[in-house]
Every structure is written in structure tokens, then in C-alpha cells.
């Protein structure tokens, strides 16, 4: 048997996992969608903070900080 991480070893692993993945296709797709949703929310949080700082604090518009901050919780 090949060492772990080689092309042949990965091919053998894929061949063993394929039947399980086919049977549980719906669960894998649902899980994949939730992973994508999690990535999107994780990446949007720093952008929201950047907008609050750039437009609210540095822009001198302190009146928009509260509505922008509340978007973080919705």
C-alpha cells in the first residue's frame, strides 16, 4: 500500500468513501451549504466593522453607528 498523501493512497481512500458519500448525498450537500453559509458570515463580519469605523467614526457620522452595529445582530 502507498504512503498516506500519495496519489494512489488518495485514490484508494476516495474509492472507499464513494459508496458512503453516495448513500448520504443529501446530508453531505446540506452540510456543504451550511459550511458555505458559515464562511460567508465569517467573512462579512470584518467588512461590517470596517464600514462602521470608516463611515461612522472616521467620517464623523456618529449617528449611523447604532444602526450599523444593530445589523451585526440581525
N, CA, C and O atoms as a Tripos MOL2 file, in Angstrom:
@<TRIPOS>MOLECULE
protein
  296   295    74     0     0
PROTEIN
NO_CHARGES

@<TRIPOS>ATOM
      1 N           0.8460   -1.1850    0.0000 N.3       1 UNK1
      2 CA          0.0000    0.0000    0.0000 C.3       1 UNK1
      3 C           0.8860    1.2410    0.0000 C.2       1 UNK1
      4 O           1.9720    1.2460    0.5790 O.2       1 UNK1
      5 N           0.4170    2.2630   -0.6400 N.am      2 UNK2
      6 CA          1.1720    3.5130   -0.7580 C.3       2 UNK2
      7 C           1.1360    4.2820    0.5540 C.2       2 UNK2
      8 O           0.2790    4.0620    1.4090 O.2       2 UNK2
      9 N           2.1000    5.1950    0.6820 N.am      3 UNK3
     10 CA          2.1010    6.0710    1.8540 C.3       3 UNK3
     11 C           0.8900    6.9920    1.8180 C.2       3 UNK3
     12 O           0.3540    7.2870    0.7500 O.2       3 UNK3
     13 N           0.4660    7.4390    2.9840 N.am      4 UNK4
     14 CA         -0.6350    8.3950    3.0430 C.3       4 UNK4
     15 C          -0.2410    9.6780    2.3490 C.2       4 UNK4
     16 O           0.8840   10.1550    2.5060 O.2       4 UNK4
     17 N          -1.1550   10.2390    1.5870 N.am      5 UNK5
     18 CA         -0.9130   11.5110    0.9190 C.3       5 UNK5
     19 C          -0.4500   11.3620   -0.5140 C.2       5 UNK5
     20 O          -0.4270   12.3450   -1.2540 O.2       5 UNK5
     21 N          -0.0830   10.1660   -0.9230 N.am      6 UNK6
     22 CA          0.3100    9.9890   -2.3170 C.3       6 UNK6
     23 C          -0.9330    9.8800   -3.1780 C.2       6 UNK6
     24 O          -2.0430    9.6840   -2.6830 O.2       6 UNK6
     25 N          -0.7220   10.0080   -4.4530 N.am      7 UNK7
     26 CA         -1.8490    9.9660   -5.3800 C.3       7 UNK7
     27 C          -2.5880    8.6330   -5.3070 C.2       7 UNK7
     28 O          -3.8180    8.6080   -5.3030 O.2       7 UNK7
     29 N          -1.8630    7.5460   -5.2490 N.am      8 UNK8
     30 CA         -2.5080    6.2250   -5.1820 C.3       8 UNK8
     31 C          -3.2380    6.0470   -3.8540 C.2       8 UNK8
     32 O          -4.3220    5.4650   -3.8110 O.2       8 UNK8
     33 N          -2.6460    6.5470   -2.7740 N.am      9 UNK9
     34 CA         -3.3000    6.4440   -1.4740 C.3       9 UNK9
     35 C          -4.5900    7.2460   -1.4230 C.2       9 UNK9
     36 O          -5.5850    6.7990   -0.8520 O.2       9 UNK9
     37 N          -4.5700    8.4400   -2.0240 N.am     10 UNK10
     38 CA         -5.7830    9.2610   -2.0600 C.3      10 UNK10
     39 C          -6.8480    8.6310   -2.9510 C.2      10 UNK10
     40 O          -8.0400    8.7020   -2.6540 O.2      10 UNK10
     41 N          -6.4120    8.0220   -4.0300 N.am     11 UNK11
     42 CA         -7.3680    7.3510   -4.9190 C.3      11 UNK11
     43 C          -8.0360    6.1940   -4.1960 C.2      11 UNK11
     44 O          -9.2460    6.0050   -4.3250 O.2      11 UNK11
     45 N          -7.2720    5.4170   -3.4360 N.am     12 UNK12
     46 CA         -7.8340    4.2990   -2.6780 C.3      12 UNK12
     47 C          -8.8080    4.8040   -1.6240 C.2      12 UNK12
     48 O          -9.8710    4.2150   -1.4270 O.2      12 UNK12
     49 N          -8.4560    5.8770   -0.9550 N.am     13 UNK13
     50 CA         -9.3490    6.4580    0.0420 C.3      13 UNK13
     51 C         -10.6470    6.9300   -0.6020 C.2      13 UNK13
     52 O         -11.7300    6.6900   -0.0680 O.2      13 UNK13
     53 N         -10.5410    7.5940   -1.7380 N.am     14 UNK14
     54 CA        -11.7320    8.0700   -2.4410 C.3      14 UNK14
     55 C         -12.6210    6.9050   -2.8630 C.2      14 UNK14
     56 O         -13.8450    6.9950   -2.7760 O.2      14 UNK14
     57 N         -12.0180    5.8260   -3.3130 N.am     15 UNK15
     58 CA        -12.8140    4.6650   -3.7360 C.3      15 UNK15
     59 C         -13.5400    4.0270   -2.5560 C.2      15 UNK15
     60 O         -14.6370    3.4930   -2.7200 O.2      15 UNK15
     61 N         -12.9420    4.0780   -1.3760 N.am     16 UNK16
     62 CA        -13.6250    3.5230   -0.1960 C.3      16 UNK16
     63 C         -14.7370    4.4360    0.2970 C.2      16 UNK16
     64 O         -15.7410    3.9590    0.8240 O.2      16 UNK16
     65 N         -14.5690    5.7480    0.1320 N.am     17 UNK17
     66 CA        -15.5640    6.6940    0.6350 C.3      17 UNK17
     67 C         -16.7230    6.9270   -0.3350 C.2      17 UNK17
     68 O         -17.8030    7.3390    0.0890 O.2      17 UNK17
     69 N         -16.5210    6.6760   -1.6050 N.am     18 UNK18
     70 CA        -17.5450    6.9640   -2.6060 C.3      18 UNK18
     71 C         -18.8860    6.2930   -2.3140 C.2      18 UNK18
     72 O         -19.9120    6.9680   -2.4000 O.2      18 UNK18
     73 N         -18.9360    5.0070   -1.9760 N.am     19 UNK19
     74 CA        -20.2580    4.4030   -1.6880 C.3      19 UNK19
     75 C         -20.9750    5.0690   -0.5140 C.2      19 UNK19
     76 O         -22.1910    5.2570   -0.5580 O.2      19 UNK19
     77 N         -20.2390    5.4230    0.5210 N.am     20 UNK20
     78 CA        -20.8560    6.0700    1.6840 C.3      20 UNK20
     79 C         -21.3720    7.4440    1.2910 C.2      20 UNK20
     80 O         -22.4800    7.8320    1.6630 O.2      20 UNK20
     81 N         -20.5610    8.1790    0.5360 N.am     21 UNK21
     82 CA        -20.9730    9.5240    0.1330 C.3      21 UNK21
     83 C         -22.1860    9.4870   -0.7850 C.2      21 UNK21
     84 O         -23.0250   10.3870   -0.7310 O.2      21 UNK21
     85 N         -22.2950    8.4750   -1.6170 N.am     22 UNK22
     86 CA        -23.4720    8.3670   -2.4910 C.3      22 UNK22
     87 C         -24.7310    8.0900   -1.6820 C.2      22 UNK22
     88 O         -25.7970    8.6280   -1.9800 O.2      22 UNK22
     89 N         -24.6070    7.2460   -0.6580 N.am     23 UNK23
     90 CA        -25.7690    6.9280    0.1650 C.3      23 UNK23
     91 C         -26.2090    8.1260    0.9950 C.2      23 UNK23
     92 O         -27.4040    8.3200    1.2190 O.2      23 UNK23
     93 N         -25.2800    8.9110    1.4390 N.am     24 UNK24
     94 CA        -25.5730   10.0460    2.3180 C.3      24 UNK24
     95 C         -25.4480   11.3780    1.5760 C.2      24 UNK24
     96 O         -25.1090   12.3970    2.1770 O.2      24 UNK24
     97 N         -25.7190   11.3660    0.2890 N.am     25 UNK25
     98 CA        -25.5540   12.5420   -0.5680 C.3      25 UNK25
     99 C         -26.3030   13.7590   -0.0380 C.2      25 UNK25
    100 O         -25.7520   14.8600   -0.0150 O.2      25 UNK25
    101 N         -27.5330   13.5810    0.3830 N.am     26 UNK26
    102 CA        -28.3500   14.7000    0.8590 C.3      26 UNK26
    103 C         -27.7190   15.3580    2.0950 C.2      26 UNK26
    104 O         -27.6940   16.5840    2.2040 O.2      26 UNK26
    105 N         -27.2130   14.5430    3.0200 N.am     27 UNK27
    106 CA        -26.5750   15.0900    4.2150 C.3      27 UNK27
    107 C         -25.2930   15.8450    3.8700 C.2      27 UNK27
    108 O         -25.0220   16.9010    4.4430 O.2      27 UNK27
    109 N         -24.5040   15.3130    2.9390 N.am     28 UNK28
    110 CA        -23.2760   15.9960    2.5420 C.3      28 UNK28
    111 C         -23.5840   17.3250    1.8570 C.2      28 UNK28
    112 O         -22.8880   18.3130    2.0910 O.2      28 UNK28
    113 N         -24.6090   17.3620    1.0230 N.am     29 UNK29
    114 CA        -24.9770   18.6140    0.3610 C.3      29 UNK29
    115 C         -25.4960   19.6380    1.3670 C.2      29 UNK29
    116 O         -25.1470   20.8160    1.2930 O.2      29 UNK29
    117 N         -26.3230   19.1930    2.3000 N.am     30 UNK30
    118 CA        -26.8270   20.1010    3.3380 C.3      30 UNK30
    119 C         -25.6780   20.6330    4.1850 C.2      30 UNK30
    120 O         -25.6180   21.8260    4.4830 O.2      30 UNK30
    121 N         -24.7780   19.7520    4.5690 N.am     31 UNK31
    122 CA        -23.6210   20.1770    5.3480 C.3      31 UNK31
    123 C         -22.7510   21.1570    4.5720 C.2      31 UNK31
    124 O         -22.2480   22.1290    5.1370 O.2      31 UNK31
    125 N         -22.5720   20.9040    3.2800 N.am     32 UNK32
    126 CA        -21.7890   21.8050    2.4410 C.3      32 UNK32
    127 C         -22.4140   23.1880    2.3470 C.2      32 UNK32
    128 O         -21.7040   24.1940    2.3660 O.2      32 UNK32
    129 N         -23.7300   23.2460    2.2450 N.am     33 UNK33
    130 CA        -24.4140   24.5400    2.2010 C.3      33 UNK33
    131 C         -24.2240   25.3140    3.5050 C.2      33 UNK33
    132 O         -24.0170   26.5280    3.4890 O.2      33 UNK33
    133 N         -24.2950   24.6100    4.6240 N.am     34 UNK34
    134 CA        -24.0850   25.2820    5.9050 C.3      34 UNK34
    135 C         -22.6370   25.7450    6.0760 C.2      34 UNK34
    136 O         -22.3820   26.7790    6.6940 O.2      34 UNK34
    137 N         -21.7010   24.9880    5.5340 N.am     35 UNK35
    138 CA        -20.3030   25.4230    5.5710 C.3      35 UNK35
    139 C         -20.1400   26.7050    4.7620 C.2      35 UNK35
    140 O         -19.4690   27.6360    5.2080 O.2      35 UNK35
    141 N         -20.7460   26.7660    3.5770 N.am     36 UNK36
    142 CA        -20.6740   27.9810    2.7600 C.3      36 UNK36
    143 C         -21.3330   29.1700    3.4610 C.2      36 UNK36
    144 O         -20.8160   30.2870    3.4160 O.2      36 UNK36
    145 N         -22.4660   28.9300    4.1040 N.am     37 UNK37
    146 CA        -23.1330   29.9880    4.8670 C.3      37 UNK37
    147 C         -22.2350   30.4830    5.9990 C.2      37 UNK37
    148 O         -22.1390   31.6850    6.2440 O.2      37 UNK37
    149 N         -21.5900   29.5660    6.6730 N.am     38 UNK38
    150 CA        -20.6860   29.9300    7.7650 C.3      38 UNK38
    151 C         -19.5070   30.7440    7.2510 C.2      38 UNK38
    152 O         -19.1050   31.7190    7.8860 O.2      38 UNK38
    153 N         -18.9540   30.3590    6.1200 N.am     39 UNK39
    154 CA        -17.8380   31.1130    5.5370 C.3      39 UNK39
    155 C         -18.2870   32.5280    5.1820 C.2      39 UNK39
    156 O         -17.5690   33.4960    5.4330 O.2      39 UNK39
    157 N         -19.4740   32.6420    4.5990 N.am     40 UNK40
    158 CA        -19.9960   33.9630    4.2250 C.3      40 UNK40
    159 C         -20.1950   34.8750    5.4200 C.2      40 UNK40
    160 O         -19.8330   36.0500    5.3780 O.2      40 UNK40
    161 N         -20.7680   34.3380    6.4850 N.am     41 UNK41
    162 CA        -20.9820   35.1800    7.6640 C.3      41 UNK41
    163 C         -19.6640   35.5240    8.3450 C.2      41 UNK41
    164 O         -19.5080   36.6220    8.8780 O.2      41 UNK41
    165 N         -18.7260   34.6040    8.3290 N.am     42 UNK42
    166 CA        -17.4220   34.8660    8.9310 C.3      42 UNK42
    167 C         -16.6770   35.9590    8.1690 C.2      42 UNK42
    168 O         -16.0060   36.7910    8.7800 O.2      42 UNK42
    169 N         -16.7880   35.9640    6.8510 N.am     43 UNK43
    170 CA        -16.1060   36.9710    6.0500 C.3      43 UNK43
    171 C         -16.8250   38.3170    6.0650 C.2      43 UNK43
    172 O         -16.1910   39.3510    5.8550 O.2      43 UNK43
    173 N         -18.1290   38.3220    6.3080 N.am     44 UNK44
    174 CA        -18.8630   39.5900    6.2980 C.3      44 UNK44
    175 C         -18.6630   40.3930    7.5820 C.2      44 UNK44
    176 O         -18.7800   41.6180    7.5570 O.2      44 UNK44
    177 N         -18.3660   39.7370    8.6960 N.am     45 UNK45
    178 CA        -18.2170   40.4420    9.9670 C.3      45 UNK45
    179 C         -17.1020   41.4930    9.9250 C.2      45 UNK45
    180 O         -17.3490   42.6270   10.3330 O.2      45 UNK45
    181 N         -15.8960   41.1810    9.4570 N.am     46 UNK46
    182 CA        -14.8610   42.2250    9.3910 C.3      46 UNK46
    183 C         -15.2280   43.3760    8.4560 C.2      46 UNK46
    184 O         -14.8410   44.5190    8.7000 O.2      46 UNK46
    185 N         -15.9670   43.0860    7.3950 N.am     47 UNK47
    186 CA        -16.3860   44.1530    6.4880 C.3      47 UNK47
    187 C         -17.3620   45.0980    7.1710 C.2      47 UNK47
    188 O         -17.3020   46.3110    6.9680 O.2      47 UNK47
    189 N         -18.2570   44.5510    7.9770 N.am     48 UNK48
    190 CA        -19.2000   45.3850    8.7190 C.3      48 UNK48
    191 C         -18.4660   46.2900    9.7050 C.2      48 UNK48
    192 O         -18.7990   47.4680    9.8370 O.2      48 UNK48
    193 N         -17.4830   45.7500   10.3840 N.am     49 UNK49
    194 CA        -16.6850   46.5540   11.3120 C.3      49 UNK49
    195 C         -15.9390   47.6490   10.5490 C.2      49 UNK49
    196 O         -15.8560   48.7830   11.0210 O.2      49 UNK49
    197 N         -15.3990   47.3220    9.3760 N.am     50 UNK50
    198 CA        -14.6960   48.3140    8.5550 C.3      50 UNK50
    199 C         -15.6300   49.4540    8.1630 C.2      50 UNK50
    200 O         -15.2390   50.6200    8.2130 O.2      50 UNK50
    201 N         -16.8560   49.1270    7.7740 N.am     51 UNK51
    202 CA        -17.8270   50.1590    7.3930 C.3      51 UNK51
    203 C         -18.1540   51.0470    8.5910 C.2      51 UNK51
    204 O         -18.2190   52.2700    8.4640 O.2      51 UNK51
    205 N         -18.3600   50.4240    9.7580 N.am     52 UNK52
    206 CA        -18.6660   51.2120   10.9550 C.3      52 UNK52
    207 C         -17.5340   52.1740   11.2700 C.2      52 UNK52
    208 O         -17.7770   53.3430   11.5700 O.2      52 UNK52
    209 N         -16.3140   51.6970   11.2040 N.am     53 UNK53
    210 CA        -15.1680   52.5500   11.5330 C.3      53 UNK53
    211 C         -14.9570   53.6150   10.4600 C.2      53 UNK53
    212 O         -14.8150   54.7960   10.7810 O.2      53 UNK53
    213 N         -14.9330   53.2110    9.1930 N.am     54 UNK54
    214 CA        -14.6320   54.1640    8.1140 C.3      54 UNK54
    215 C         -15.7100   55.2250    7.9460 C.2      54 UNK54
    216 O         -15.4020   56.4150    7.8770 O.2      54 UNK54
    217 N         -16.9590   54.8110    7.8790 N.am     55 UNK55
    218 CA        -18.0250   55.7630    7.6010 C.3      55 UNK55
    219 C         -18.5480   56.4410    8.8640 C.2      55 UNK55
    220 O         -18.9030   57.6200    8.8480 O.2      55 UNK55
    221 N         -18.5880   55.6910    9.9430 N.am     56 UNK56
    222 CA        -19.1540   56.2520   11.1700 C.3      56 UNK56
    223 C         -18.1700   57.0670   11.9660 C.2      56 UNK56
    224 O         -18.3700   58.2630   12.1780 O.2      56 UNK56
    225 N         -17.1300   56.4430   12.4000 N.am     57 UNK57
    226 CA        -16.1980   57.1160   13.3080 C.3      57 UNK57
    227 C         -15.2750   58.0620   12.5550 C.2      57 UNK57
    228 O         -15.1910   59.2400   12.9020 O.2      57 UNK57
    229 N         -14.5770   57.5710   11.5240 N.am     58 UNK58
    230 CA        -13.6380   58.4190   10.7960 C.3      58 UNK58
    231 C         -14.3390   59.4440    9.9160 C.2      58 UNK58
    232 O         -13.7960   60.5150    9.6470 O.2      58 UNK58
    233 N         -15.5370   59.1160    9.4720 N.am     59 UNK59
    234 CA        -16.2890   60.0450    8.6420 C.3      59 UNK59
    235 C         -17.0320   61.0960    9.4410 C.2      59 UNK59
    236 O         -17.6400   61.9970    8.8640 O.2      59 UNK59
    237 N         -16.9940   60.9950   10.7470 N.am     60 UNK60
    238 CA        -17.6650   61.9760   11.5940 C.3      60 UNK60
    239 C         -19.1680   61.8150   11.6310 C.2      60 UNK60
    240 O         -19.8700   62.7290   12.0640 O.2      60 UNK60
    241 N         -19.6820   60.6810   11.1920 N.am     61 UNK61
    242 CA        -21.1350   60.4430   11.1790 C.3      61 UNK61
    243 C         -21.4880   59.4720   12.3010 C.2      61 UNK61
    244 O         -21.8260   58.3140   12.0520 O.2      61 UNK61
    245 N         -21.4090   59.9440   13.5040 N.am     62 UNK62
    246 CA        -21.6670   59.0900   14.6580 C.3      62 UNK62
    247 C         -23.1180   58.6500   14.7430 C.2      62 UNK62
    248 O         -23.4290   57.6960   15.4560 O.2      62 UNK62
    249 N         -24.0180   59.3300   14.0260 N.am     63 UNK63
    250 CA        -25.4320   58.9630   14.0570 C.3      63 UNK63
    251 C         -25.7130   57.6310   13.3590 C.2      63 UNK63
    252 O         -26.7510   57.0230   13.6170 O.2      63 UNK63
    253 N         -24.8200   57.1600   12.4840 N.am     64 UNK64
    254 CA        -25.0870   55.8950   11.7890 C.3      64 UNK64
    255 C         -24.4310   54.7020   12.4680 C.2      64 UNK64
    256 O         -24.5930   53.5710   12.0090 O.2      64 UNK64
    257 N         -23.7070   54.9220   13.5340 N.am     65 UNK65
    258 CA        -23.0220   53.8100   14.2000 C.3      65 UNK65
    259 C         -24.0240   52.8280   14.8070 C.2      65 UNK65
    260 O         -23.8710   51.6180   14.6440 O.2      65 UNK65
    261 N         -25.0260   53.3180   15.4900 N.am     66 UNK66
    262 CA        -26.0010   52.4070   16.1210 C.3      66 UNK66
    263 C         -26.7500   51.5540   15.0990 C.2      66 UNK66
    264 O         -26.8360   50.3420   15.2940 O.2      66 UNK66
    265 N         -27.3050   52.1310   14.0010 N.am     67 UNK67
    266 CA        -27.9730   51.2610   13.0340 C.3      67 UNK67
    267 C         -27.0440   50.2480   12.3900 C.2      67 UNK67
    268 O         -27.4440   49.1090   12.1530 O.2      67 UNK67
    269 N         -25.8020   50.6450   12.1020 N.am     68 UNK68
    270 CA        -24.8620   49.7100   11.5060 C.3      68 UNK68
    271 C         -24.4710   48.6220   12.5020 C.2      68 UNK68
    272 O         -24.3240   47.4610   12.1190 O.2      68 UNK68
    273 N         -24.3050   48.9730   13.7490 N.am     69 UNK69
    274 CA        -23.9670   47.9900   14.7630 C.3      69 UNK69
    275 C         -25.1210   47.0090   14.9760 C.2      69 UNK69
    276 O         -24.8900   45.8280   15.2370 O.2      69 UNK69
    277 N         -26.3550   47.4910   14.8650 N.am     70 UNK70
    278 CA        -27.5080   46.6080   15.0360 C.3      70 UNK70
    279 C         -27.6250   45.5980   13.9000 C.2      70 UNK70
    280 O         -28.1850   44.5190   14.0920 O.2      70 UNK70
    281 N         -27.1100   45.9270   12.7300 N.am     71 UNK71
    282 CA        -27.1070   44.9780   11.6170 C.3      71 UNK71
    283 C         -26.2740   43.7520   11.9540 C.2      71 UNK71
    284 O         -26.4990   42.6690   11.4140 O.2      71 UNK71
    285 N         -25.3240   43.9250   12.8390 N.am     72 UNK72
    286 CA        -24.4650   42.8360   13.2420 C.3      72 UNK72
    287 C         -25.2560   41.7560   13.9590 C.2      72 UNK72
    288 O         -24.8870   40.5840   13.8890 O.2      72 UNK72
    289 N         -26.3170   42.1100   14.6370 N.am     73 UNK73
    290 CA        -27.0940   41.1530   15.4080 C.3      73 UNK73
    291 C         -28.2940   40.5970   14.6700 C.2      73 UNK73
    292 O         -28.9720   39.7090   15.1870 O.2      73 UNK73
    293 N         -28.5710   41.0880   13.4900 N.am     74 UNK74
    294 CA        -29.7440   40.6240   12.7380 C.3      74 UNK74
    295 C         -29.3500   39.5470   11.7730 C.2      74 UNK74
    296 O         -30.1980   39.0270   11.0470 O.2      74 UNK74
@<TRIPOS>BOND
     1     1     2 1
     2     2     3 1
     3     3     4 2
     4     3     5 am
     5     5     6 1
     6     6     7 1
     7     7     8 2
     8     7     9 am
     9     9    10 1
    10    10    11 1
    11    11    12 2
    12    11    13 am
    13    13    14 1
    14    14    15 1
    15    15    16 2
    16    15    17 am
    17    17    18 1
    18    18    19 1
    19    19    20 2
    20    19    21 am
    21    21    22 1
    22    22    23 1
    23    23    24 2
    24    23    25 am
    25    25    26 1
    26    26    27 1
    27    27    28 2
    28    27    29 am
    29    29    30 1
    30    30    31 1
    31    31    32 2
    32    31    33 am
    33    33    34 1
    34    34    35 1
    35    35    36 2
    36    35    37 am
    37    37    38 1
    38    38    39 1
    39    39    40 2
    40    39    41 am
    41    41    42 1
    42    42    43 1
    43    43    44 2
    44    43    45 am
    45    45    46 1
    46    46    47 1
    47    47    48 2
    48    47    49 am
    49    49    50 1
    50    50    51 1
    51    51    52 2
    52    51    53 am
    53    53    54 1
    54    54    55 1
    55    55    56 2
    56    55    57 am
    57    57    58 1
    58    58    59 1
    59    59    60 2
    60    59    61 am
    61    61    62 1
    62    62    63 1
    63    63    64 2
    64    63    65 am
    65    65    66 1
    66    66    67 1
    67    67    68 2
    68    67    69 am
    69    69    70 1
    70    70    71 1
    71    71    72 2
    72    71    73 am
    73    73    74 1
    74    74    75 1
    75    75    76 2
    76    75    77 am
    77    77    78 1
    78    78    79 1
    79    79    80 2
    80    79    81 am
    81    81    82 1
    82    82    83 1
    83    83    84 2
    84    83    85 am
    85    85    86 1
    86    86    87 1
    87    87    88 2
    88    87    89 am
    89    89    90 1
    90    90    91 1
    91    91    92 2
    92    91    93 am
    93    93    94 1
    94    94    95 1
    95    95    96 2
    96    95    97 am
    97    97    98 1
    98    98    99 1
    99    99   100 2
   100    99   101 am
   101   101   102 1
   102   102   103 1
   103   103   104 2
   104   103   105 am
   105   105   106 1
   106   106   107 1
   107   107   108 2
   108   107   109 am
   109   109   110 1
   110   110   111 1
   111   111   112 2
   112   111   113 am
   113   113   114 1
   114   114   115 1
   115   115   116 2
   116   115   117 am
   117   117   118 1
   118   118   119 1
   119   119   120 2
   120   119   121 am
   121   121   122 1
   122   122   123 1
   123   123   124 2
   124   123   125 am
   125   125   126 1
   126   126   127 1
   127   127   128 2
   128   127   129 am
   129   129   130 1
   130   130   131 1
   131   131   132 2
   132   131   133 am
   133   133   134 1
   134   134   135 1
   135   135   136 2
   136   135   137 am
   137   137   138 1
   138   138   139 1
   139   139   140 2
   140   139   141 am
   141   141   142 1
   142   142   143 1
   143   143   144 2
   144   143   145 am
   145   145   146 1
   146   146   147 1
   147   147   148 2
   148   147   149 am
   149   149   150 1
   150   150   151 1
   151   151   152 2
   152   151   153 am
   153   153   154 1
   154   154   155 1
   155   155   156 2
   156   155   157 am
   157   157   158 1
   158   158   159 1
   159   159   160 2
   160   159   161 am
   161   161   162 1
   162   162   163 1
   163   163   164 2
   164   163   165 am
   165   165   166 1
   166   166   167 1
   167   167   168 2
   168   167   169 am
   169   169   170 1
   170   170   171 1
   171   171   172 2
   172   171   173 am
   173   173   174 1
   174   174   175 1
   175   175   176 2
   176   175   177 am
   177   177   178 1
   178   178   179 1
   179   179   180 2
   180   179   181 am
   181   181   182 1
   182   182   183 1
   183   183   184 2
   184   183   185 am
   185   185   186 1
   186   186   187 1
   187   187   188 2
   188   187   189 am
   189   189   190 1
   190   190   191 1
   191   191   192 2
   192   191   193 am
   193   193   194 1
   194   194   195 1
   195   195   196 2
   196   195   197 am
   197   197   198 1
   198   198   199 1
   199   199   200 2
   200   199   201 am
   201   201   202 1
   202   202   203 1
   203   203   204 2
   204   203   205 am
   205   205   206 1
   206   206   207 1
   207   207   208 2
   208   207   209 am
   209   209   210 1
   210   210   211 1
   211   211   212 2
   212   211   213 am
   213   213   214 1
   214   214   215 1
   215   215   216 2
   216   215   217 am
   217   217   218 1
   218   218   219 1
   219   219   220 2
   220   219   221 am
   221   221   222 1
   222   222   223 1
   223   223   224 2
   224   223   225 am
   225   225   226 1
   226   226   227 1
   227   227   228 2
   228   227   229 am
   229   229   230 1
   230   230   231 1
   231   231   232 2
   232   231   233 am
   233   233   234 1
   234   234   235 1
   235   235   236 2
   236   235   237 am
   237   237   238 1
   238   238   239 1
   239   239   240 2
   240   239   241 am
   241   241   242 1
   242   242   243 1
   243   243   244 2
   244   243   245 am
   245   245   246 1
   246   246   247 1
   247   247   248 2
   248   247   249 am
   249   249   250 1
   250   250   251 1
   251   251   252 2
   252   251   253 am
   253   253   254 1
   254   254   255 1
   255   255   256 2
   256   255   257 am
   257   257   258 1
   258   258   259 1
   259   259   260 2
   260   259   261 am
   261   261   262 1
   262   262   263 1
   263   263   264 2
   264   263   265 am
   265   265   266 1
   266   266   267 1
   267   267   268 2
   268   267   269 am
   269   269   270 1
   270   270   271 1
   271   271   272 2
   272   271   273 am
   273   273   274 1
   274   274   275 1
   275   275   276 2
   276   275   277 am
   277   277   278 1
   278   278   279 1
   279   279   280 2
   280   279   281 am
   281   281   282 1
   282   282   283 1
   283   283   284 2
   284   283   285 am
   285   285   286 1
   286   286   287 1
   287   287   288 2
   288   287   289 am
   289   289   290 1
   290   290   291 1
   291   291   292 2
   292   291   293 am
   293   293   294 1
   294   294   295 1
   295   295   296 2
@<TRIPOS>SUBSTRUCTURE
     1 UNK1         2 RESIDUE 1 A UNK
     2 UNK2         6 RESIDUE 1 A UNK
     3 UNK3        10 RESIDUE 1 A UNK
     4 UNK4        14 RESIDUE 1 A UNK
     5 UNK5        18 RESIDUE 1 A UNK
     6 UNK6        22 RESIDUE 1 A UNK
     7 UNK7        26 RESIDUE 1 A UNK
     8 UNK8        30 RESIDUE 1 A UNK
     9 UNK9        34 RESIDUE 1 A UNK
    10 UNK10       38 RESIDUE 1 A UNK
    11 UNK11       42 RESIDUE 1 A UNK
    12 UNK12       46 RESIDUE 1 A UNK
    13 UNK13       50 RESIDUE 1 A UNK
    14 UNK14       54 RESIDUE 1 A UNK
    15 UNK15       58 RESIDUE 1 A UNK
    16 UNK16       62 RESIDUE 1 A UNK
    17 UNK17       66 RESIDUE 1 A UNK
    18 UNK18       70 RESIDUE 1 A UNK
    19 UNK19       74 RESIDUE 1 A UNK
    20 UNK20       78 RESIDUE 1 A UNK
    21 UNK21       82 RESIDUE 1 A UNK
    22 UNK22       86 RESIDUE 1 A UNK
    23 UNK23       90 RESIDUE 1 A UNK
    24 UNK24       94 RESIDUE 1 A UNK
    25 UNK25       98 RESIDUE 1 A UNK
    26 UNK26      102 RESIDUE 1 A UNK
    27 UNK27      106 RESIDUE 1 A UNK
    28 UNK28      110 RESIDUE 1 A UNK
    29 UNK29      114 RESIDUE 1 A UNK
    30 UNK30      118 RESIDUE 1 A UNK
    31 UNK31      122 RESIDUE 1 A UNK
    32 UNK32      126 RESIDUE 1 A UNK
    33 UNK33      130 RESIDUE 1 A UNK
    34 UNK34      134 RESIDUE 1 A UNK
    35 UNK35      138 RESIDUE 1 A UNK
    36 UNK36      142 RESIDUE 1 A UNK
    37 UNK37      146 RESIDUE 1 A UNK
    38 UNK38      150 RESIDUE 1 A UNK
    39 UNK39      154 RESIDUE 1 A UNK
    40 UNK40      158 RESIDUE 1 A UNK
    41 UNK41      162 RESIDUE 1 A UNK
    42 UNK42      166 RESIDUE 1 A UNK
    43 UNK43      170 RESIDUE 1 A UNK
    44 UNK44      174 RESIDUE 1 A UNK
    45 UNK45      178 RESIDUE 1 A UNK
    46 UNK46      182 RESIDUE 1 A UNK
    47 UNK47      186 RESIDUE 1 A UNK
    48 UNK48      190 RESIDUE 1 A UNK
    49 UNK49      194 RESIDUE 1 A UNK
    50 UNK50      198 RESIDUE 1 A UNK
    51 UNK51      202 RESIDUE 1 A UNK
    52 UNK52      206 RESIDUE 1 A UNK
    53 UNK53      210 RESIDUE 1 A UNK
    54 UNK54      214 RESIDUE 1 A UNK
    55 UNK55      218 RESIDUE 1 A UNK
    56 UNK56      222 RESIDUE 1 A UNK
    57 UNK57      226 RESIDUE 1 A UNK
    58 UNK58      230 RESIDUE 1 A UNK
    59 UNK59      234 RESIDUE 1 A UNK
    60 UNK60      238 RESIDUE 1 A UNK
    61 UNK61      242 RESIDUE 1 A UNK
    62 UNK62      246 RESIDUE 1 A UNK
    63 UNK63      250 RESIDUE 1 A UNK
    64 UNK64      254 RESIDUE 1 A UNK
    65 UNK65      258 RESIDUE 1 A UNK
    66 UNK66      262 RESIDUE 1 A UNK
    67 UNK67      266 RESIDUE 1 A UNK
    68 UNK68      270 RESIDUE 1 A UNK
    69 UNK69      274 RESIDUE 1 A UNK
    70 UNK70      278 RESIDUE 1 A UNK
    71 UNK71      282 RESIDUE 1 A UNK
    72 UNK72      286 RESIDUE 1 A UNK
    73 UNK73      290 RESIDUE 1 A UNK
    74 UNK74      294 RESIDUE 1 A UNK
